Amino acid sequence: MSEWRPATSTSDGLVLLHGISRTARSFRRMELALQAAGFATLNLDYESRRKPLDALAEDIRPAVELFAGRLEGSLHFVCHSMGGLVARAYLARHRPLRLGRVVMLGTPNGGSEIADRLKSIAAYRAFFGPAGQQLVTRRDAATSAMLPTVDYPTGIIAGNRSIYPITSMGLPRPHDGRVSVANTKLGGMTDHIVIRTSHPWLVRNAEAIAQTIAFLRDGQFEHKS
């Protein structure tokens, strides 16, 4: 399911891509803030647990291209967790002519050590599906080729708090309970910032929302001295 919402004061639009096992509803609070800031939004649901990243990138293509065709300005992307990898795979194949900026929140650009630990467990494989196997830190050649270094303005927001005291044991600190701060970073990124929140709350945290809007508007985060 996807829903297009018109802009209020700008011709720019943005695509919202949720993380694995989440839905578009997880982005609702941020979506409302982005609409209030003047952006048209396309908050997409996609089958995050059923297909690998390349297939997911193809699945979102029709809706993204239809949405982009309605815009007069740039097309931006705001992504949570694995949604950032879906965006990277999509943009490597189908880069829009008027691509704007990309914000990633807690995206495991360098993979997740938790995926490394759980990838061989049947319950993990069954629940998270093919894409869950691609979240590991040591990627095969095909997955690496699918996710080239970015050459577009990219801002990355990482969290440094965890609400998973047991399952996040062993993650390199600092981390957000699912992804280490180090593994959110990406070659070619424009800016990076760390905020005090956990992985699932990155899409609802007031500071994360404000920083997302700042990067979309100015191409950089608001770093405190």
C-alpha positions in Angstrom: 0.0 0.0 0.0 1.2 3.5 -0.8 -0.3 6.9 -0.3 0.6 10.0 -2.2 0.1 13.3 -0.3 0.5 16.7 -2.0 3.0 19.4 -1.1 1.8 22.5 0.8 4.5 25.0 -0.1 7.2 23.4 -2.3 7.4 21.4 -5.5 9.8 18.9 -4.0 8.7 15.4 -2.9 10.2 12.5 -1.0 9.8 8.8 -0.8 9.7 7.2 2.7 11.0 3.6 3.0 10.5 1.7 6.2 12.8 -1.0 7.7 12.6 -4.8 7.6 9.5 -6.2 9.3 8.0 -2.7 9.7 5.3 -0.9 7.7 4.6 2.5 6.4 2.8 3.3 9.6 6.1 3.4 11.5 6.9 6.6 9.5 3.6 8.3 10.2 4.9 10.8 12.7 7.9 11.9 10.6 5.7 12.0 7.5 3.3 14.5 9.1 6.3 16.7 10.1 7.7 16.5 6.5 4.4 17.5 5.1 4.2 20.4 7.5 7.6 21.4 6.2 6.2 21.6 2.7 7.2 18.3 1.1 4.9 16.0 -0.9 5.3 12.4 0.4 5.0 8.9 -0.8 5.1 6.6 2.2 5.6 3.1 0.7 4.8 -0.3 2.1 6.9 -3.1 0.5 7.4 -6.8 1.2 10.5 -6.4 3.3 10.6 -10.0 4.6 9.7 -11.8 1.4 12.2 -10.8 -1.2 15.9 -9.9 -1.6 17.0 -6.3 -2.0 17.2 -6.2 -5.8 13.6 -7.5 -6.1 12.4 -5.0 -3.6 14.1 -2.2 -5.5 12.1 -3.3 -8.6 8.9 -3.6 -6.7 9.0 0.0 -5.6 9.9 1.3 -9.1 6.4 1.9 -10.6 5.1 3.8 -7.6 8.3 5.9 -7.3 8.3 6.8 -11.0 4.6 7.7 -11.0 5.2 9.9 -8.0 8.3 11.6 -9.5 6.3 12.4 -12.6 3.9 14.5 -10.6 6.6 16.7 -9.1 8.1 19.9 -10.5 11.1 19.8 -8.2 13.5 17.3 -6.8 12.8 13.8 -5.5 14.3 13.0 -2.1 14.4 9.7 -0.1 14.1 9.2 3.7 14.8 5.7 4.8 14.9 3.7 8.1 17.2 0.8 8.6 17.1 -1.7 5.7 15.0 0.9 3.8 18.3 2.7 3.1 19.7 -0.4 1.4 16.6 -0.7 -0.7 17.0 3.0 -1.7 20.7 2.4 -2.6 19.8 -0.6 -4.7 17.0 1.4 -6.4 19.1 4.5 -7.1 22.0 2.4 -8.5 19.6 1.1 -11.1 16.9 3.8 -11.6 18.3 7.1 -10.6 15.7 9.9 -11.1 16.7 12.8 -13.3 16.0 15.2 -10.5 17.3 13.3 -7.6 17.6 15.4 -4.5 19.0 14.3 -1.1 18.9 11.0 0.8 18.6 10.6 4.6 19.2 7.3 6.2 18.3 6.5 9.8 20.0 3.6 11.4 20.8 1.9 8.0 23.3 -1.0 8.3 25.4 0.3 5.4 28.3 -1.8 6.7 26.0 -4.7 7.7 24.8 -5.8 11.2 26.7 -7.9 13.6 23.4 -9.3 14.8 22.6 -10.6 11.4 26.0 -12.2 11.4 25.1 -14.0 14.6 21.6 -15.1 13.7 21.9 -15.7 9.9 22.1 -19.5 10.3 19.2 -19.9 12.8 16.1 -21.3 11.1 13.7 -18.9 13.0 15.7 -15.9 11.8 15.8 -17.1 8.2 12.1 -17.9 8.2 11.0 -14.5 9.7 13.4 -12.1 8.0 13.6 -13.9 4.6 16.0 -13.4 1.8 16.8 -9.7 2.6 17.7 -10.7 6.2 20.5 -12.8 4.8 21.9 -9.7 3.0 22.2 -7.7 6.2 25.4 -9.4 7.2 28.8 -7.5 7.5 30.5 -9.8 5.0 28.5 -9.5 1.8 28.9 -11.6 -1.3 30.0 -10.0 -4.6 26.5 -9.7 -6.0 25.2 -7.8 -3.0 28.2 -5.6 -2.9 27.8 -4.7 -6.6 24.1 -3.9 -5.9 25.1 -1.4 -3.3 27.9 0.8 -4.8 29.4 3.9 -3.1 26.9 6.8 -3.2 27.6 9.8 -5.4 24.5 11.8 -4.4 24.0 14.0 -1.2 23.5 11.5 1.6 23.0 12.3 5.3 23.1 9.5 7.9 21.6 9.6 11.4 22.7 7.0 13.9 21.4 6.2 17.4 23.5 5.4 20.4 21.0 3.9 22.9 19.6 0.4 23.1 16.3 -1.0 24.4 17.6 -4.5 23.7 20.0 -5.2 26.6 20.3 -8.9 25.9 20.1 -9.3 22.1 22.4 -6.4 21.5 25.2 -7.9 23.7 28.4 -8.1 21.7 27.6 -5.2 19.4 30.5 -2.8 19.1 29.8 0.4 21.1 28.3 2.8 20.5 25.2 1.2 18.9 21.4 1.6 18.7 20.6 -1.9 19.7 20.6 -3.2 16.2 23.4 -1.5 14.3 26.7 -0.1 15.5 27.3 3.6 14.8 30.4 2.6 12.8 28.4 0.4 10.5 25.9 3.2 9.6 28.7 5.1 7.9 29.1 5.0 4.2 31.8 5.9 1.7 30.7 9.1 -0.2 28.3 10.2 2.5 27.8 14.0 2.9 27.2 14.2 6.6 26.8 12.0 9.7 25.3 12.6 13.1 24.6 10.6 16.2 21.6 11.2 18.5 20.5 9.7 21.8 17.9 7.2 20.8 17.4 3.5 19.9 16.9 1.9 16.5 13.1 1.6 16.4 12.6 5.1 17.7 14.8 6.8 15.1 11.7 7.5 13.0 9.7 9.0 15.9 12.5 10.9 17.7 11.9 14.7 17.7 15.6 15.5 17.1 15.9 12.9 14.3 12.9 14.4 12.6 14.4 17.9 12.9 17.7 16.8 11.6 16.1 15.0 8.7 14.3 18.2 7.7 17.5 20.3 8.1 19.5 18.0 5.8 16.7 18.0 3.2 16.6 21.8 3.2 20.3 22.7 3.6 22.3 19.6 2.7 23.8 19.3 6.2 22.8 18.5 9.7 22.7 21.0 12.5 25.8 20.1 14.6 26.0 21.5 18.1 29.3 23.0 19.0 
